[in-house]
Every structure is written in C-alpha cells, then in structure tokens.
Amino acid sequence: MFRTLLKSKIHRATVTHCELHYEGSCGIDEDLLEASNIRPNEQVHIWKVNNGERFITYAIKSPRGSGIISLNGSAARRASVGDLVIIAAFGMVHEDKLDEAVPKLVFPDAANRIVETRSEPAGPQSGDPVILPLGAEL
C-alpha cells in the first residue's frame, strides 16, 4: 500500500504577482523551489493564510533570487499581491518506507528570501509551545 504524505512546504510566502492573462501556474523563485524540493510542473497546493482558501495548480520556475511568488491564470483570482500563502507538495510513499519520509520545510521572510529550512517529521516537536483546548489548564 502507498500513502500520500507531505513532501515539501514553503511556509508563509508572500504573493508578489498575480498574472490573470498568463497560462495557469504558480511561479516560485528557483531558490525556494530548490530548497523545498519542488520541481517545475509538479502539482502544488496553495493555502491562503489570510482566509483559509485552498486551491491546486502546478509550479513553474521564477528567476533565482527574485523573491517571486506569482499566481497565474485562474489562480490569480484566488489571492492578491501581499497575501501570505503556504505552498505544499505531496508524494506517494510505500508503507515500508513511511518512517524514512521526512518533508522539506522552507521558511521565507516577507521578501521571500530563505530564513530557515528544516526537515522534520509531522506533529509537535520538542520545545514547541503546548496548545490546549479553550478552558483547559496545564
């Protein structure tokens, strides 16, 4: 059996361009593509931080070091310049290899320059803040 797991995530990138009359896609700075292990033409999920909207398109390469995150074609109607988005890609992993599958996480600044990269399993990590249900006490 194969399972679909998170492979790559660019967390809280800033949309820099919306190009309605360009064929559909999401242009991503080549530095971000490389750091996150997202390939050109790979399916990507876009999650809009501002309102929770989600949609799917595919990645294309934008110039290295440009900071470009461009939503193109019909995707341009789903966000505005300045919006924060999470860009995620998934992969199929055989059940025997689940423990070896660790996603690449990329954290850019407001100009979409890489601040941090991590590879870590899903879920809370040691040292993460504890989030309790409303009204619960430690």
C-alpha positions, 0 to 999 in steps of 0.5 A: 500500500502507498500513502500520500504524505507531505513532501515539501512546504514553503511556509508563509510566502508572500504573493508578489504577482498575480498574472490573470492573462498568463497560462495557469501556474504558480511561479516560485523563485528557483531558490525556494523551489530548490530548497523545498524540493519542488520541481517545475510542473509538479502539482502544488497546493496553495493555502491562503493564510489570510482566509483559509482558501485552498486551491491546486495548480502546478509550479513553474520556475521564477528567476533565482533570487527574485523573491517571486511568488506569482499566481497565474491564470485562474489562480490569480483570482484566488489571492492578491499581491501581499497575501501570505500563502503556504505552498505544499507538495505531496508524494506517494510513499510505500508503507515500508518506507513511511518512517524514512519520509521526512518533508522539506520545510522552507521558511521565507521572510516577507521578501521571500528570501530563505530564513530557515529550512528544516526537515522534520517529521509531522506533529509537535516537536520538542520545545514547541509551545503546548496548545490546549483546548479553550478552558483547559489548564496545564 
